Structures are given as structure tokens and as C-alpha cells.
Amino acid sequence: MAQYRQQRQALLDSKNSASKETQTKIASITRNMESIELAAHWINHTKQEKEAAIDPESIDENSDEFKNRARTAISRLHGGSAPWMDHLAENFGEREGPKGGPANPRLIKALGIDPTAAAWCGTALGKAMGKAGIKPPDAASWAGNWRNKEWGQDIRPTAAGLNVGDIYHIKYHDNKGHVATVVGVSKDGTQVFCLGGNQNDGVNISAHPIGAFEKGSKIGAYKDATTAFKKPTGQHNNQPAPTFDYNADPSSFNTLAGLTR
């Protein structure tokens, strides 16, 4: 976390801090910091009495200890009622690889595709569903297909009544979007915290807006974005999504436009 904080401050203090390129970098780093803070919160939220609390400032996101504790926290959150989350969390903390560089071989094996060459949020969730014995929507790699009427049960797109493991989807006007699975919601009900792939190029917990983008609004380069939730048909993920009094930086949502297809 400290490394990201230093990088972010250096960009904010740079002469080019107002440029689009620098602002995109700042937003991306902010998303990374938020993901670490969110993972640390759920680790501490679910820890057992004899387990030590974790300080987000001291976290090494590449350490096995952090990744394993995050996986354990996710499993405890759903209590066995949303096994697809465990399969998705198998790659928690993994990143796709540098742009123009070699892709992460672990993700290539898990996804069956090169994650640097295509958006992969739908692929990651579809693979996790398949491992859990649940048929994902047809062509699950395309995030928009997770809204198909033929798949899942629609849930009112608000924070009320959400359970851990519910499916979150944000759709843009051109049918591009992002799909992930619910971990919790913000106390004010405006944001949902989701475990997903292709979230700032990795598998992590990230904040997303709930119904915050109505017709005519914009998110990054996109407009008329809407959000929705589904529950996999026949599944009984029944653990209420816990609330967290945390609000992500709204400007960092702009990076979603570069993460989704």
C-alpha cells in the first residue's frame, strides 16, 4: 500500500498532473489502493478471535499470506452458499500482466485465454460458475450476456436485499459492461463491493456504483449506463451482504471504461 501511496503522490505533484494520461494513472492507482483497503476490511471483518488483524498500510499484495487470508475471508462471508466465489478467489491477487508484455501464465491457464488481449470479467465468472456446477449464460465471456432474461433471477438493483454471491452487472449504452459477484454494500447504499476479474486488470474486491448512472449520465467515455443484479437460478446464497461505511473515490470509477467489454 505504501508504494502505491508514494506513486500516487508523485503523480499528483508532477507538472503533468492535469493531463489525461496522468489522471488515468492516478485513477488506476487509486483503484489498487481501494482494493487493498477493501480486502483488508473483509479479512478483519471475518477473522476469528485468535487471528491477528491486518493493517492495509503494511500489506504486500503479492504475498501468499495476504492472498490466502483474502480467500479465507471470502469463503467465510458466503458460508458455503456461493461456491462460485471460492473458485473465483482461487486467483485472488493475480494480475493479467503488463500491457505489451507477457501475460500472467496462471491466468492464462485459469481462463483459457490471454487476459492481456481481451476483457475477461465474464470469462472469469463463467469459469468459476462452471467449476461450481452451475451453467453460466451462453457466451459468458461477453459481460452483457449476464443480463440475458434466460439466465438467473432478476433482483431489484438497490442495496436492499442483496446477498453475498449475487451477480452484479453494469451496462453501457453500447452493450459493453462489467460483471462481478457481490461481497458487501456501502452503508449509504450507493456502492457495492464485488469480487471479480478484470477489475483494474486483476482479480480483487472493488467498489462499483449501485444505480448511480441513469439515462443521460456518463461514466468515463460512456453514457446511459445502468446497473442490475441477478441470482443464479436454483441457488440459495442466503448470507446477507454486510455493510461497510466506506465510499470509494467516484472519479476512480472512470477506470471502469478501460476495464470492460
N, C-alpha and C positions, 0 to 999 in steps of 0.2 A: 504493500500500500504506500509506504513512504516513497518508493521510487516513482510511482505514478503521481504522487502529490508534487514532487520536485519537478517532474517533467511538465505537469500542467502549469505550475507557477512560472517556469521558464518561458513557456509559450505565451502566457498572459503578459509577461514583462517584455516580450520581444517587440521589435519595431514593427513586425508584420502581424501583430496580434489581431488586427481587424480584418485581415484578408480571409477570403472564403476557405482557402486551404488550411490556414492555421485554426480557424474556428471549427472546421471539421475534425481536426486532430484533437482540439480541446474537448469537443463533444464526445469523441471516442474514448479518450482517457477518462472523462467523467463517467461514462458508462461502465468502464472497467472498475473504477473506484466504487461505484454504486453496487456492482455485482458482488464485490468482495464484502462490502458492508452488509448486504442482504444475506449472503451466505453465512456470515458470522452471526447475524441475528438469529437465524433459524437454527444454527448449531447450538447457540446458547439457550434458545427457547426450548429445545428438546433435550438438552443434556441431562444426564442422570446425576444424582446427588454427589457421587464420588468423582465425577468427571470435572476437569478444570474448564473454566470459561475461557473463551478465545477472544483476544484483542485484535480487532481488524487492522490496527496500525502495524502490528507485528507479523501479519500473515504473509507467508510466501505462497502465492497462488499456485506455484508449480510443485509444491511439496506434496508427497504422498499423504502425509498426516492431514493436511487441510482437505484434500480431495476425499479421503476416506471418511473424515468426520462429516463432510457435507453429504455424502451418500447415506451415511447412517441417519443424519437429521431428516433427510427426505423420506426415508423408509419409515421412520417414527411418525412423521407427520401424517402419512396416509394410513398407517396402522394395518397394512396388508390389503387394504381395499382398492388400491390403484397400482397394481403390479407393473404397469407400463412405465411408471415413474422410476422404478428401480432400474429397469432396462435402459431408460434414457440416461439415468445418472451414472451408468457404467462408464461413460466417457466424460463425466463431470470434470471441468477444468481444462479439457483438451481444446486446443485452438487449431484452426484449419491450416495455418502456415502463412508465411509472408507472401504478399502479393508479388507474383512473378517468380516466386521461389518454390522449393519443393513442398508438396502438401504433406500434412501430418499422416504418416503411414497407419497409425491407429484408427484415425477417422476414415481413411480410405477403406480399410478392412471392415469397419463397422457399417459404413454407409453403402459401400459398393460403388461409389463414385469419387471423383476428385473434387473435394469441397471447395477448392480454390477456383474451380471452373464453372460452378453453378450454385445457385441458392439451395440450401439443403435443410431448412427447418422442417418442411413437410416430410422429407425423406427420413430424417432422424426420428420424428414422432411415429411415422408409419412402421419403421423397423422395430421400434420399441413396442408398439401395439401388436405387431406380428409375433414377437417373442412371448408376449403375454397371452397369446391365443386369441386375439381379437382382430377381426378383419378391418383394416383401415379403409377409407374411401378409395374408389378407383382413382388411379393416377395421383396417389397421395403426395407425390413429390411437389405437385403444384399446390401451393398453400390455399388457393381459392376453392379447391375441391373439398376441403374440410367443412365447407358450408353447405355442401350438397344436401338437399332435402331427404335423399335416400339413406343418408348416413347419420346415425346418432339422434339424440333428442334435444331439441332446442331449449335453451334456458334464457329467461329474461336477462338482457345484457346490463345488469347492475351488480353491485357488490352483494346485495341481499340474497341469501340462499345459496351462495356458491360453496362448493365442497372442494377439498384438496383432490386434484386429479381431473377436475373439469377441463374441458378444452376451450382455450381462448383463441379467437381469430380477429385480426384487424384486416379490413378490406379497403383498398384504394379504388379510385374511380376507374382504373384500367384493369381491374380484376387481379392486380398484384396484391400481395398481402404477407402476413406472418402468422404462424400458428405455434402454440406452445401449450403447456399444461399448468394449471393453477396450483400455487403453493400457498398464497395468502392474499390479503387485500389491505389497502391503506385504511387507517382509522376513519378518514373523511370520506371514504368510498369513491374516490376519483381515480385510483390506480389499483392495478392488480399486479402481483408479483408472480412471475412464471418461470418454471424450469423449461428450458428449450434449447434447441440447436440453432446455429447461425444467429446467435444474439451477440452482436459485436464480434462476429467471426469465431464464436466458441460455444461450448455447452456450459451454461451457467444459469443463475437466477437473475432475472432482470425485471425492471419496472416497466409497465405499459399502461396506457390510458384506458379508462372504462367509459365508453360512451361520450368521450370528450370531444369527438370530432364529428359534428353533424354536417349536413349538406352545406357546402359553401366554405367550409373551413379548410385549413391546409396543414399538412404535416410534411415538413421538408419540401420536396418538389411536388408533392401530391396534394390533391384536394378531394373534397367529398368523401373523406374516409369514415367508415363506420366500424363498430366493434360488435362482436356477438360471442355467445358461449354455447357449447354443446356438452352433452353427457354421452359417453359411448353406450349404445343400445345394449340393454341387458346387464349392465354393470351397476354395482351398488357401492360406488365410492361414497361413503357416508360420513366422512370426517369433515366437519365444518371448517371452511378456510379461516384460519386465525387472522386477526387484525394486527397491524403494526403501525405505530404512529410515525410514519416516515413518508416524506414526499421527495421523489426524485426531481432533479432539475428538469423542468419541462423542455428547455432548449435541447437537452440531450436526446429527446425523442426524435429529433431531426435525423439522427444517425440511422433510424429505422429505415428510412427511404433507401439507404445504401445497403441494407442488410437483407432486403426481402425481394421475392419474385413471385 
